[in-house]
Amino acid sequence: MFSVSICKNFFKCDSDLGWTTLVKHTIDTDDTRPIKQYPRKVPMGFAEEEKKLIEEMEENGDIRKSSYP
């Protein structure tokens, strides 16, 4: 686990997603077909925190609202 002082060298802020071209990652699934899973509800105790995180990600431009009908 990174210490806080080391993390400051890598992340600009807590919500910094970052990316790199130094490592290529693949997941070998052979011939396995994708499975269908329905979204799960967020527990009520985390709903406010989830809302704040979503708003922060929208403000940072990491996500945007969908226009899908």
Secondary structure, DSSP 8 states (H G I E B T S, - for coil): ---HHHHHHH-SSTT-----SS-------TT------------GGGHHHHHHHHHHHHHHTS-------
